Amino acid sequence: MTERPEIASLPRPDTAEGKPRHVGVEIELGGLPETRVAELARDAFGGEIERGEEKGLVLTGSRLGDMEIYLDSALLGHADTRFQEGLHEMARTVVPVEIVTGPILPDRIADLDTFLDTLHAAGASGTSGGITAGYGVHFNPEVVSTRLDDVLPVLKAFAFAEDALRQEMGIDLSRRVLPFVDPYPRRLLDGLARAPIPDMAALIDLYLDRAPSRNHGLDMLCFFAHVDRDRVGAKMDLASVSARPTFHYRLPDCRIGDPNWSLALEWNRWVAIERLSEDHGFLAEIERAWQAHRDALTTVRGDWTKLTSERVGRFA
């Protein structure tokens, strides 16, 4: 197995209050029932397996805190009857099992990588399990603060570097039945580069006007709902939005069993985005480059991907 990279440190590892920033991790996988995943998690991290309030299982008191483990479908609650058990069994062929951690320190991501090795050895599969295996990984890094100056640069860094990031990830869309999330619309990047954004309300309004969807690699709606639930609720159905003071970074693949892939690798790519956000000279330069790209009549999105790949470099 290829040696995994060390867990990179965030450029700003503490919140504005001086507390260590945490990250929640969501992992989707197939090949194993949720009961077996929960048992393996208990063996790896300790704790007790309990029935979840609405669905699935919860590992409580583990060394990584509480972990939820369930079939990832809003239509599936607890299997209390033989008929419901049958529905769960059929669902397992197309619906992933999801592991959701509570907030953990970033260096504990290495423990999750080791756990994924255990799951793979027990028969778990990731995206490579088939063309319908649209499994992914989500990171929920805690924000430094809810202030505009601590959030907008990160959003800009991701938005302008997203095409280069997707290229580096090597997303194989040709073999997918289920599409990956949409890139940010160009209109949003136009607004981030050109429109005055004086405060958080203006940023939320811009996002809701030009990218009103959770189907993006960096889903900001969870954070925006935490800051101003009423403003988001006026434009979006909040039933599927879990308000929280985090970025919601959605990765295209969960490549369990791939020796060249790891949670550490993907986390380090997020850290690279945050490092770009700290480089105000880079942000100003890339905004000017975007405006020039949009003003040129003959450019296509591939030109922007090439330009940003050259300027950003690698994400790990």
Backbone bond lengths (Angstrom), bond angles and torsions (degrees), N, CA, C in turn:
res aa  C-N    CA-C-N  psi(-1)  N-CA   C-N-CA  omega(-1)  CA-C   N-CA-C  phi
1 M - - - 1.467 - - 1.523 109.07 -
2 T 1.354 115.76 136.87 1.447 120.46 177.36 1.526 110.35 -63.26
3 E 1.316 115.61 138.78 1.456 119.10 -179.63 1.522 110.50 -64.91
4 R 1.305 116.09 133.57 1.456 120.27 -178.49 1.521 110.69 -79.44
5 P 1.324 116.52 148.77 1.470 118.43 176.76 1.520 110.62 -70.52
6 E 1.307 115.63 156.05 1.457 119.83 173.39 1.525 109.78 -69.85
7 I 1.306 115.44 152.39 1.453 120.36 179.22 1.529 109.28 -69.45
8 A 1.335 116.37 118.69 1.458 120.18 -179.54 1.523 110.46 -74.14
9 S 1.305 115.59 148.89 1.460 121.47 178.23 1.520 110.00 -88.52
10 L 1.305 115.82 141.35 1.452 120.13 174.69 1.529 110.11 -62.93
11 P 1.330 118.04 145.36 1.466 118.80 178.57 1.530 111.72 -63.73
12 R 1.314 116.44 -26.82 1.471 121.20 174.48 1.535 106.05 -126.07
13 P 1.321 117.46 86.98 1.469 121.07 -171.97 1.518 114.29 -74.72
14 D 1.331 117.70 -12.37 1.462 121.33 -177.68 1.520 110.52 -115.17
15 T 1.316 115.27 154.36 1.454 120.48 173.78 1.534 109.29 -74.30
16 A 1.323 115.54 173.04 1.460 119.74 177.79 1.523 111.66 -62.93
17 E 1.336 116.99 -21.61 1.463 121.44 177.42 1.520 112.60 -85.55
18 G 1.335 116.97 -0.29 1.456 120.59 177.73 1.515 114.89 86.13
19 K 1.336 117.97 13.66 1.458 121.31 178.45 1.522 110.23 -99.48
20 P 1.336 118.49 147.31 1.464 120.19 179.15 1.527 111.56 -59.12
21 R 1.309 116.20 135.78 1.459 120.47 175.95 1.522 110.25 -74.63
22 H 1.306 116.73 139.66 1.458 123.05 178.57 1.528 110.09 -110.89
23 V 1.320 115.73 170.62 1.456 121.41 176.85 1.530 108.65 -141.90
24 G 1.315 115.87 135.89 1.453 120.97 170.74 1.516 109.25 -94.11
25 V 1.327 117.03 144.72 1.464 121.53 -176.53 1.524 109.20 -124.47
26 E 1.328 116.41 133.98 1.457 122.67 176.10 1.528 107.92 -120.79
27 I 1.325 116.66 128.39 1.464 121.67 -175.95 1.518 108.60 -127.56
28 E 1.337 117.01 127.33 1.462 122.53 177.55 1.523 109.59 -107.02
29 L 1.321 116.23 138.28 1.462 120.18 -178.55 1.526 110.23 -154.19
30 G 1.317 115.08 166.60 1.454 121.84 176.51 1.514 110.53 -127.83
31 G 1.324 115.28 -177.99 1.456 120.74 173.67 1.502 116.07 91.48
32 L 1.332 118.72 -16.06 1.459 122.22 -178.93 1.528 109.37 -135.99
33 P 1.340 118.61 143.70 1.463 120.44 173.09 1.522 110.44 -71.35
34 E 1.317 115.60 157.61 1.467 119.51 -176.90 1.523 111.64 -63.33
35 T 1.339 117.35 -29.10 1.466 119.23 179.24 1.523 111.10 -65.30
36 R 1.328 116.38 -40.01 1.471 119.63 179.82 1.525 110.58 -70.51
37 V 1.315 117.08 -39.43 1.469 120.34 177.46 1.523 110.02 -60.33
38 A 1.327 116.18 -42.12 1.465 120.38 179.84 1.525 110.98 -64.40
39 E 1.324 117.27 -40.56 1.461 120.51 178.94 1.524 111.19 -63.60
40 L 1.328 116.42 -42.26 1.463 120.11 179.65 1.528 110.73 -67.58
41 A 1.334 116.73 -35.82 1.464 119.69 176.55 1.523 110.81 -65.25
42 R 1.330 116.70 -40.67 1.471 119.99 177.72 1.522 110.62 -63.28
43 D 1.338 116.24 -41.46 1.464 119.18 178.67 1.527 111.46 -63.53
44 A 1.340 116.53 -34.61 1.462 120.54 -176.74 1.521 112.86 -80.94
45 F 1.339 116.61 -37.42 1.465 119.36 -169.54 1.529 113.95 -121.92
46 G 1.335 117.10 -1.22 1.453 118.97 -176.94 1.516 111.31 77.64
47 G 1.333 115.79 -172.22 1.453 120.39 179.15 1.516 112.61 97.95
48 E 1.334 115.22 -174.16 1.456 122.59 -178.08 1.524 109.96 -126.21
49 I 1.326 116.01 141.06 1.459 121.60 178.59 1.523 108.86 -89.29
50 E 1.323 115.50 126.77 1.456 120.99 178.43 1.524 109.86 -128.20
51 R 1.293 115.71 160.40 1.454 121.70 176.57 1.526 108.89 -75.56
52 G 1.347 116.82 132.98 1.452 120.26 177.51 1.519 111.83 -69.20
53 E 1.308 116.28 158.01 1.463 119.87 -177.24 1.525 111.88 -62.88
54 E 1.331 117.03 -40.66 1.455 119.92 -176.99 1.522 112.82 -114.26
55 K 1.322 117.39 -33.97 1.452 119.91 -178.63 1.513 109.13 -160.15
56 G 1.316 114.63 160.05 1.444 120.79 171.87 1.512 114.95 63.31
57 L 1.324 114.63 -154.39 1.457 122.98 -173.16 1.525 110.10 -127.96
58 V 1.322 115.51 158.88 1.457 121.56 176.07 1.519 108.12 -131.11
59 L 1.319 116.07 127.52 1.459 121.30 172.39 1.519 106.63 -92.22
60 T 1.321 117.07 111.53 1.464 121.10 -177.18 1.526 110.54 -102.89
61 G 1.335 115.76 149.02 1.451 121.10 174.11 1.506 114.93 69.65
62 S 1.327 118.01 23.68 1.462 119.79 179.28 1.527 109.78 -81.66
63 R 1.324 115.96 172.19 1.465 120.05 179.20 1.526 112.11 -68.48
64 L 1.340 116.63 -14.51 1.458 120.95 175.18 1.528 111.16 -105.72
65 G 1.315 116.59 15.47 1.456 119.39 -176.16 1.521 110.88 82.29
66 D 1.305 116.60 -162.69 1.460 120.55 -179.49 1.526 110.09 -78.51
67 M 1.344 115.50 142.67 1.454 121.86 178.87 1.520 108.71 -132.05
68 E 1.327 116.41 129.97 1.456 121.19 174.24 1.522 109.28 -92.08
69 I 1.333 116.60 141.29 1.463 121.67 -179.63 1.520 107.20 -138.86
70 Y 1.332 117.21 117.15 1.457 119.20 -173.70 1.525 110.65 -159.19
71 L 1.333 115.51 162.29 1.454 120.67 170.52 1.517 108.18 -69.84
72 D 1.306 117.70 129.71 1.463 122.00 -170.95 1.524 110.96 -85.14
73 S 1.313 116.45 74.66 1.457 121.33 175.77 1.509 109.09 -149.64
74 A 1.325 115.80 128.60 1.465 120.32 179.50 1.518 111.30 -67.54
75 L 1.327 117.05 -15.59 1.457 120.26 -177.23 1.516 112.72 -87.74
76 L 1.322 117.11 -6.79 1.456 120.96 -175.84 1.519 110.37 -112.42
77 G 1.321 117.15 116.64 1.451 121.96 173.02 1.512 108.93 -97.42
78 H 1.327 116.57 -142.68 1.457 120.21 176.25 1.525 110.44 -76.61
79 A 1.325 116.00 146.74 1.462 121.25 176.38 1.526 108.63 -89.75
80 D 1.339 116.29 90.74 1.461 120.78 -175.67 1.525 112.81 -97.46
81 T 1.319 118.00 -13.02 1.460 121.56 -179.51 1.519 108.97 -128.13
82 R 1.319 115.80 166.80 1.467 119.67 178.80 1.524 110.48 -63.44
83 F 1.334 116.45 -36.15 1.459 119.48 178.10 1.524 110.49 -63.54
84 Q 1.347 117.24 -44.62 1.456 120.73 178.99 1.520 111.59 -65.76
85 E 1.324 116.52 -35.81 1.460 119.94 175.92 1.529 110.10 -62.19
86 G 1.340 115.80 -38.49 1.464 119.99 177.74 1.521 112.09 -64.58
87 L 1.343 116.05 -40.11 1.458 119.98 176.57 1.524 111.11 -61.81
88 H 1.327 116.62 -42.13 1.462 120.50 178.73 1.529 110.74 -63.03
89 E 1.315 116.25 -40.83 1.460 120.15 -178.98 1.526 110.82 -63.44
90 M 1.333 116.34 -43.58 1.463 119.37 177.44 1.522 111.15 -66.39
91 A 1.316 116.85 -38.18 1.465 120.78 -177.86 1.518 111.80 -63.61
92 R 1.328 116.61 -31.52 1.467 119.71 -176.34 1.523 112.43 -62.71
93 T 1.333 117.84 -18.35 1.466 120.06 179.65 1.528 111.74 -76.20
94 V 1.335 117.41 -20.20 1.464 119.89 -177.32 1.531 113.38 -131.19
95 V 1.321 117.43 -19.20 1.462 121.61 -176.52 1.520 109.18 -103.02
96 P 1.326 118.53 128.30 1.462 119.10 -178.48 1.519 112.70 -74.24
97 V 1.315 114.89 154.50 1.457 120.97 164.43 1.518 106.46 -82.26
98 E 1.323 116.16 137.20 1.459 120.05 -178.67 1.518 110.03 -117.13
99 I 1.317 114.85 135.56 1.465 122.91 173.46 1.519 106.76 -108.65
100 V 1.319 117.02 124.15 1.462 121.70 -178.37 1.518 108.72 -124.11
101 T 1.306 116.60 115.64 1.461 120.25 178.29 1.528 109.67 -86.65
102 G 1.305 115.68 159.85 1.451 119.83 164.76 1.509 108.81 -77.47
103 P 1.345 118.42 -176.34 1.463 120.55 178.22 1.529 111.20 -62.91
104 I 1.331 116.04 126.47 1.465 121.85 178.34 1.519 108.51 -126.64
105 L 1.329 116.28 160.37 1.453 120.01 172.51 1.524 109.60 -71.06
106 P 1.328 118.93 142.48 1.463 120.27 -175.52 1.522 114.97 -53.87
107 D 1.337 118.39 -33.12 1.465 118.15 -177.16 1.532 112.60 -67.41
108 R 1.340 117.29 -15.20 1.468 119.58 177.64 1.528 112.03 -77.29
109 I 1.323 117.26 -6.68 1.465 120.43 175.01 1.524 109.89 -59.31
110 A 1.326 117.40 -31.30 1.463 120.78 177.33 1.528 111.11 -61.00
111 D 1.340 117.65 -35.97 1.468 120.93 177.60 1.523 110.59 -66.11
112 L 1.319 116.85 -36.39 1.464 119.93 177.89 1.523 111.12 -68.01
113 D 1.332 117.11 -36.08 1.465 119.54 176.09 1.534 110.67 -60.72
114 T 1.323 116.10 -43.75 1.470 119.78 177.56 1.521 110.61 -62.46
115 F 1.323 116.90 -38.50 1.459 121.26 178.50 1.530 110.86 -65.06
116 L 1.326 117.99 -37.07 1.462 120.27 177.48 1.537 110.71 -63.32
117 D 1.331 117.30 -34.29 1.466 119.72 174.39 1.531 110.39 -60.86
118 T 1.325 115.59 -42.71 1.472 120.43 178.67 1.519 110.20 -62.53
119 L 1.312 117.49 -44.65 1.462 121.26 179.54 1.525 111.14 -62.54
120 H 1.326 116.56 -41.72 1.463 120.05 179.84 1.527 110.72 -62.80
121 A 1.327 116.21 -42.95 1.462 119.94 179.23 1.526 111.41 -62.92
122 A 1.339 116.67 -27.02 1.463 121.03 -179.73 1.526 112.65 -87.50
123 G 1.344 117.02 -3.68 1.457 119.68 176.75 1.514 115.85 115.45
124 A 1.329 118.33 3.88 1.460 120.38 179.77 1.526 110.16 -70.11
125 S 1.315 115.05 148.05 1.461 120.98 178.75 1.516 109.69 -127.38
126 G 1.333 114.68 156.56 1.450 120.46 178.13 1.509 110.92 -115.96
127 T 1.326 115.85 -146.46 1.456 120.61 -176.60 1.519 112.32 -59.22
128 S 1.311 117.56 -32.35 1.461 120.84 -177.74 1.520 112.58 -71.59
129 G 1.334 117.30 -1.58 1.457 120.45 -178.97 1.511 114.50 -69.57
130 G 1.330 118.83 -12.59 1.457 120.65 178.19 1.507 110.80 159.77
131 I 1.343 115.98 169.33 1.458 120.02 -175.17 1.524 112.19 -69.94
132 T 1.323 117.63 -17.82 1.459 119.55 176.93 1.524 111.86 -95.70
133 A 1.321 117.40 1.37 1.466 120.73 -176.42 1.519 110.05 -85.45
134 G 1.314 115.91 75.11 1.456 120.49 -178.94 1.507 111.75 -84.15
135 Y 1.331 117.67 52.89 1.454 121.70 -176.82 1.515 110.42 -82.63
136 G 1.307 115.95 146.23 1.457 120.31 -179.65 1.507 112.19 -139.23
137 V 1.307 114.87 -176.27 1.458 123.91 176.04 1.528 107.05 -132.77
138 H 1.320 116.35 138.61 1.460 120.69 176.64 1.523 109.13 -121.78
139 F 1.323 115.70 135.69 1.463 121.71 170.33 1.526 108.30 -108.80
140 N 1.323 115.95 140.09 1.456 121.93 177.17 1.527 109.56 -122.25
141 P 1.335 117.49 76.32 1.471 119.40 -178.50 1.527 110.81 -71.35
142 E 1.304 115.63 133.14 1.459 121.20 176.64 1.523 109.82 -63.83
143 V 1.333 116.90 137.57 1.464 120.36 178.45 1.523 109.57 -73.82
144 V 1.328 115.65 155.96 1.467 120.20 175.36 1.527 109.55 -64.49
145 S 1.317 115.43 -43.79 1.462 122.00 174.87 1.518 107.04 -162.34
146 T 1.305 117.11 175.01 1.463 121.12 177.64 1.524 111.88 -90.80
147 R 1.323 117.85 7.35 1.456 120.82 178.97 1.532 110.97 -71.52
148 L 1.312 115.91 147.58 1.465 120.95 -179.60 1.524 111.50 -56.07
149 D 1.324 117.90 -42.55 1.467 121.80 -176.15 1.526 112.34 -65.53
150 D 1.327 117.87 -20.02 1.459 121.06 179.40 1.529 112.76 -96.21
151 V 1.319 116.92 -9.36 1.467 120.99 -175.37 1.519 112.05 -113.92
152 L 1.335 117.06 -46.79 1.458 120.48 -175.35 1.525 113.62 -58.20
153 P 1.338 120.89 -43.68 1.467 118.77 178.94 1.530 113.44 -59.72
154 V 1.326 117.76 -35.63 1.467 120.09 179.04 1.521 110.00 -67.96
155 L 1.326 116.72 -43.63 1.461 119.99 177.51 1.520 110.89 -60.94
156 K 1.329 116.99 -43.49 1.462 119.95 179.03 1.534 111.33 -63.43
157 A 1.323 117.06 -45.52 1.463 119.98 -179.20 1.521 111.18 -58.23
158 F 1.339 116.31 -44.03 1.462 118.99 178.56 1.517 110.80 -66.08
159 A 1.324 116.96 -47.87 1.458 120.62 -174.21 1.527 111.71 -59.12
160 F 1.322 117.19 -45.57 1.465 119.62 -176.00 1.528 112.50 -79.56
161 A 1.322 117.97 -21.05 1.472 121.00 179.55 1.521 112.29 -100.84
162 E 1.321 117.87 -1.26 1.467 120.29 -171.72 1.522 112.85 -58.87
163 D 1.318 118.30 -43.62 1.466 119.55 -177.62 1.521 111.47 -61.63
164 A 1.338 116.24 -41.49 1.465 119.73 178.31 1.522 110.54 -66.61
165 L 1.329 116.46 -37.69 1.460 120.07 178.96 1.513 111.13 -64.29
166 R 1.318 117.55 -44.29 1.465 121.18 179.21 1.521 111.05 -62.81
167 Q 1.329 116.78 -37.69 1.461 120.00 178.31 1.523 110.57 -65.02
168 E 1.332 116.60 -42.28 1.461 119.03 -179.38 1.519 111.38 -66.54
169 M 1.330 117.34 -34.75 1.465 120.33 -179.87 1.535 111.91 -65.50
170 G 1.337 117.07 -21.77 1.454 119.72 179.48 1.509 112.97 66.74
171 I 1.327 116.45 45.83 1.458 120.78 -178.97 1.516 109.11 -68.01
172 D 1.329 117.35 120.96 1.455 122.51 -178.98 1.525 108.79 -94.07
173 L 1.332 115.65 89.63 1.462 119.22 -177.87 1.523 112.36 -76.51
174 S 1.326 118.12 -18.55 1.463 120.47 -175.07 1.517 112.84 -67.13
175 R 1.335 117.94 -24.73 1.454 119.70 -176.23 1.523 112.28 -102.50
176 R 1.332 117.94 10.49 1.455 120.87 -175.84 1.522 111.16 -101.70
177 V 1.330 115.56 131.72 1.451 120.68 168.63 1.520 109.27 -81.23
178 L 1.342 116.34 -41.70 1.460 122.04 177.75 1.524 108.44 -92.22
179 P 1.337 118.37 122.61 1.466 120.32 -177.04 1.510 111.94 -71.03
180 F 1.331 114.62 154.36 1.457 120.77 173.45 1.527 108.18 -78.18
181 V 1.310 115.84 169.71 1.461 120.80 -177.99 1.522 111.44 -60.65
182 D 1.322 115.61 154.73 1.454 121.79 -178.15 1.528 110.66 -76.15
183 P 1.331 117.22 144.78 1.465 118.97 170.18 1.524 109.03 -68.29
184 Y 1.305 115.64 158.87 1.454 119.22 176.77 1.535 110.06 -57.50
185 P 1.327 117.75 139.21 1.466 119.82 176.68 1.528 111.48 -63.52
186 R 1.301 115.93 148.43 1.466 120.05 178.91 1.529 110.86 -58.90
187 R 1.318 117.12 -33.62 1.460 120.34 -178.34 1.530 111.11 -62.00
188 L 1.327 116.67 -33.20 1.461 118.51 177.44 1.518 110.16 -67.68
189 L 1.328 116.90 -43.60 1.464 119.55 178.51 1.524 110.92 -63.57
190 D 1.342 116.45 -36.39 1.463 119.39 175.51 1.530 110.05 -58.09
191 G 1.320 116.14 -45.49 1.457 120.23 -179.14 1.515 112.45 -65.76
192 L 1.332 116.87 -39.53 1.458 120.25 179.57 1.528 111.41 -67.27
193 A 1.338 117.03 -31.09 1.459 120.57 -177.01 1.524 112.77 -87.74
194 R 1.337 117.21 -28.57 1.453 119.49 -169.95 1.524 114.21 -116.38
195 A 1.335 116.64 -39.03 1.467 119.11 -171.83 1.526 111.07 -76.01
196 P 1.323 118.16 140.84 1.468 119.24 173.32 1.523 110.09 -68.23
197 I 1.327 115.61 133.00 1.469 120.75 -179.42 1.518 106.62 -122.82
198 P 1.321 117.35 87.37 1.465 120.20 -172.14 1.514 114.52 -77.90
199 D 1.341 116.68 -24.74 1.458 118.36 -175.17 1.526 109.71 -155.71
200 M 1.337 116.06 175.94 1.449 120.77 -176.11 1.527 111.42 -64.61
201 A 1.329 117.66 -36.00 1.465 120.32 179.24 1.526 110.40 -60.14
202 A 1.337 117.24 -41.11 1.456 120.83 179.26 1.531 111.08 -65.98
203 L 1.333 116.89 -38.83 1.464 120.21 178.08 1.526 110.70 -65.05
204 I 1.320 117.25 -44.08 1.464 120.38 179.08 1.521 110.21 -61.70
205 D 1.326 117.27 -43.65 1.460 120.66 179.88 1.526 110.98 -62.46
206 L 1.331 117.17 -41.49 1.462 120.94 178.21 1.520 110.59 -61.16
207 Y 1.311 116.56 -46.30 1.468 121.17 -178.37 1.530 110.62 -64.73
208 L 1.318 117.15 -45.40 1.464 120.49 -178.97 1.526 111.84 -65.64
209 D 1.324 116.78 -30.28 1.457 120.62 178.69 1.517 112.30 -75.70
210 R 1.329 117.12 -36.37 1.464 119.32 -169.35 1.529 114.98 -113.33
211 A 1.328 117.57 -14.79 1.479 120.02 177.71 1.528 109.90 -144.52
212 P 1.338 118.22 54.81 1.475 121.24 -174.33 1.521 112.57 -79.26
213 S 1.317 116.52 66.28 1.466 121.61 -177.29 1.521 109.49 -153.64
214 R 1.328 115.06 151.55 1.466 119.61 172.63 1.527 111.05 -87.60
215 N 1.328 116.49 -4.09 1.456 121.29 -173.06 1.529 112.00 -88.30
216 H 1.338 115.15 55.83 1.460 120.39 177.40 1.525 109.54 -133.89
217 G 1.342 115.51 157.44 1.456 120.25 -177.69 1.515 112.71 -61.66
218 L 1.326 116.82 -36.78 1.460 121.55 171.92 1.518 106.62 -115.77
219 D 1.328 115.28 98.99 1.462 122.69 -178.45 1.525 107.83 -87.16
220 M 1.336 116.21 110.02 1.456 121.06 -176.63 1.523 113.41 -90.95
221 L 1.323 117.26 -4.47 1.459 118.83 -171.72 1.528 112.86 -68.09
222 C 1.322 118.34 -31.59 1.468 120.14 177.11 1.528 110.39 -62.56
223 F 1.325 115.94 -43.61 1.461 119.54 178.29 1.521 111.30 -67.60
224 F 1.333 116.56 -45.94 1.461 119.52 -178.45 1.525 111.28 -62.30
225 A 1.335 117.17 -36.54 1.463 119.71 177.46 1.522 110.99 -66.76
226 H 1.314 117.17 -32.08 1.466 120.78 175.68 1.531 110.70 -66.36
227 V 1.313 116.50 -38.81 1.465 121.04 -177.39 1.525 111.61 -77.04
228 D 1.336 117.12 -44.30 1.469 121.08 -174.41 1.526 108.71 -148.59
229 R 1.316 115.10 80.33 1.469 120.32 -175.35 1.529 111.70 -60.38
230 D 1.297 117.67 -40.63 1.458 120.36 -177.59 1.528 111.56 -64.97
231 R 1.330 116.87 -40.04 1.469 120.20 -179.80 1.526 110.71 -64.41
232 V 1.333 116.86 -42.42 1.461 120.36 178.72 1.529 109.98 -70.41
233 G 1.326 116.77 -41.43 1.454 120.59 -178.38 1.507 113.74 -64.07
234 A 1.328 117.71 -23.55 1.456 120.65 178.01 1.524 112.17 -69.97
235 K 1.347 116.75 -20.61 1.464 121.12 -178.28 1.526 113.21 -115.00
236 M 1.355 118.12 -22.63 1.455 121.98 -172.23 1.522 110.52 -128.46
237 D 1.340 115.75 153.24 1.456 120.93 170.30 1.529 107.20 -77.72
238 L 1.321 116.14 117.79 1.463 120.51 -175.17 1.524 113.05 -83.01
239 A 1.325 117.85 -0.63 1.464 120.32 -176.65 1.526 111.67 -60.45
240 S 1.325 117.55 -32.42 1.467 120.87 -177.54 1.516 112.70 -104.25
241 V 1.340 117.44 9.76 1.461 121.42 -178.02 1.524 109.41 -108.86
242 S 1.319 116.04 115.75 1.457 121.13 178.45 1.524 108.66 -93.48
243 A 1.323 116.38 103.10 1.464 120.64 -176.84 1.522 110.63 -65.99
244 R 1.337 116.72 128.82 1.460 120.91 179.78 1.521 109.55 -162.87
245 P 1.322 118.05 153.12 1.469 121.75 -176.98 1.531 111.92 -83.48
246 T 1.318 115.87 57.16 1.465 120.99 -178.17 1.522 109.65 -138.75
247 F 1.330 114.94 158.82 1.457 120.56 161.40 1.532 106.76 -76.87
248 H 1.333 116.64 151.79 1.465 119.81 176.90 1.524 107.14 -120.70
249 Y 1.335 115.31 97.28 1.463 123.33 -172.47 1.521 108.56 -99.82
250 R 1.324 116.28 114.49 1.455 122.41 -172.06 1.523 110.26 -105.47
251 L 1.326 116.71 118.09 1.460 122.73 -176.76 1.521 110.92 -94.54
252 P 1.316 117.82 149.76 1.461 120.73 -173.18 1.510 114.93 -74.15
253 D 1.308 118.16 -26.55 1.466 120.60 -170.21 1.517 112.07 -136.48
254 C 1.323 114.67 151.99 1.459 121.98 163.34 1.522 105.58 -120.10
255 R 1.309 116.65 94.79 1.463 121.82 -169.35 1.527 111.27 -93.12
256 I 1.314 115.78 56.99 1.464 120.42 177.32 1.521 109.62 -56.16
257 G 1.323 116.11 132.21 1.458 120.93 179.15 1.509 114.67 90.61
258 D 1.328 118.73 -11.04 1.458 122.03 177.79 1.528 108.15 -83.03
259 P 1.322 118.36 117.43 1.474 120.41 -175.61 1.528 113.12 -67.28
260 N 1.334 117.47 -15.94 1.463 120.46 -178.68 1.528 112.80 -99.52
261 W 1.325 116.13 10.43 1.464 120.03 -176.97 1.519 109.34 -127.90
262 S 1.315 116.20 149.24 1.459 120.65 175.76 1.520 109.50 -162.77
263 L 1.309 115.40 160.37 1.463 120.00 171.86 1.525 110.37 -60.82
264 A 1.318 116.46 -36.56 1.468 120.41 179.35 1.524 110.81 -59.66
265 L 1.333 116.88 -43.97 1.465 120.98 178.64 1.517 110.47 -58.51
266 E 1.328 116.24 -46.93 1.465 119.67 -176.85 1.533 111.34 -69.82
267 W 1.321 116.77 -38.43 1.462 119.21 176.75 1.523 110.37 -61.45
268 N 1.324 117.00 -42.16 1.464 120.49 -178.98 1.532 111.31 -63.46
269 R 1.324 116.58 -29.82 1.465 119.29 175.74 1.527 110.46 -67.38
270 W 1.328 116.37 -38.07 1.457 118.02 175.38 1.532 110.77 -64.75
271 V 1.312 116.71 -42.24 1.463 120.50 178.02 1.531 109.96 -58.17
272 A 1.335 116.63 -37.60 1.466 120.21 178.36 1.527 110.75 -63.01
273 I 1.332 117.36 -37.20 1.461 120.61 176.47 1.532 109.71 -62.82
274 E 1.325 116.86 -45.41 1.465 119.02 -179.78 1.530 111.26 -65.33
275 R 1.320 117.32 -33.61 1.465 118.99 176.99 1.524 110.87 -66.40
276 L 1.328 116.98 -39.64 1.460 119.85 175.31 1.527 110.73 -60.62
277 S 1.333 116.36 -37.60 1.457 119.93 -178.28 1.533 112.34 -65.74
278 E 1.329 116.48 -21.70 1.463 120.75 179.09 1.528 112.11 -83.44
279 D 1.336 116.63 -12.47 1.465 121.88 -178.49 1.524 108.17 -94.12
280 H 1.324 116.57 91.12 1.461 120.14 -174.73 1.527 112.04 -67.27
281 G 1.321 116.66 -29.30 1.453 119.58 174.94 1.515 111.19 -64.02
282 F 1.331 116.96 -43.14 1.455 120.75 177.83 1.522 110.97 -61.81
283 L 1.345 117.14 -44.28 1.461 120.24 -178.35 1.530 111.14 -61.58
284 A 1.317 116.51 -42.78 1.466 119.61 178.74 1.529 110.73 -64.09
285 E 1.338 116.35 -41.29 1.460 121.07 -179.98 1.519 111.22 -65.67
286 I 1.320 116.82 -42.91 1.461 119.57 -175.68 1.524 110.76 -72.63
287 E 1.335 117.85 -29.79 1.463 120.34 174.20 1.526 110.56 -65.51
288 R 1.338 116.57 -43.31 1.467 119.87 177.73 1.524 110.63 -63.80
289 A 1.332 116.26 -38.98 1.460 119.90 179.29 1.523 110.72 -64.75
290 W 1.334 116.70 -38.79 1.470 119.68 178.37 1.530 110.69 -64.35
291 Q 1.316 117.20 -43.15 1.453 119.80 179.76 1.526 110.77 -62.47
292 A 1.330 117.16 -40.96 1.466 120.30 177.28 1.518 110.87 -65.43
293 H 1.321 116.79 -39.28 1.465 121.48 178.15 1.521 110.55 -61.39
294 R 1.331 117.37 -42.65 1.457 121.39 -178.07 1.529 111.72 -74.99
295 D 1.322 117.44 -29.81 1.458 120.37 -179.55 1.529 112.19 -76.55
296 A 1.342 116.82 -23.39 1.462 120.52 178.44 1.531 109.31 -75.63
297 L 1.304 117.40 130.92 1.463 120.78 -173.09 1.520 113.04 -78.78
298 T 1.322 118.55 -16.05 1.464 120.43 -172.18 1.521 113.88 -106.76
299 T 1.322 119.07 4.36 1.456 120.30 -176.50 1.529 110.98 -85.02
300 V 1.330 114.92 153.26 1.463 122.35 174.06 1.522 107.67 -125.56
301 R 1.359 116.46 171.16 1.457 119.67 -174.68 1.528 111.51 -61.84
302 G 1.323 117.36 -32.19 1.456 120.18 178.23 1.518 112.83 -60.70
303 D 1.346 116.47 -31.25 1.464 119.65 176.99 1.525 110.20 -64.86
304 W 1.342 115.80 -39.14 1.459 119.65 179.67 1.530 110.45 -67.52
305 T 1.318 116.99 -39.00 1.461 120.43 178.11 1.521 110.36 -59.73
306 K 1.327 116.43 -45.18 1.458 120.74 179.92 1.527 110.53 -63.70
307 L 1.321 116.80 -44.65 1.461 120.42 -177.94 1.527 111.15 -63.11
308 T 1.323 117.06 -46.51 1.464 119.07 -178.12 1.522 111.68 -70.62
309 S 1.314 117.67 -33.58 1.460 119.69 177.27 1.522 110.49 -61.37
310 E 1.336 115.88 -38.07 1.465 119.80 179.43 1.522 111.58 -70.97
311 R 1.329 117.76 -35.96 1.453 120.64 -175.41 1.517 113.02 -84.78
312 V 1.325 115.84 -32.74 1.466 119.33 -176.54 1.532 111.18 -84.39
313 G 1.335 116.51 -38.00 1.463 119.13 -174.37 1.515 110.31 80.80
314 R 1.306 116.89 -151.72 1.452 121.11 -176.50 1.526 110.39 -89.33
315 F 1.332 114.62 158.23 1.462 121.06 -175.94 1.525 112.39 -102.63
316 A 1.265 118.89 19.81 1.465 119.96 -179.27 1.528 109.46 -145.91
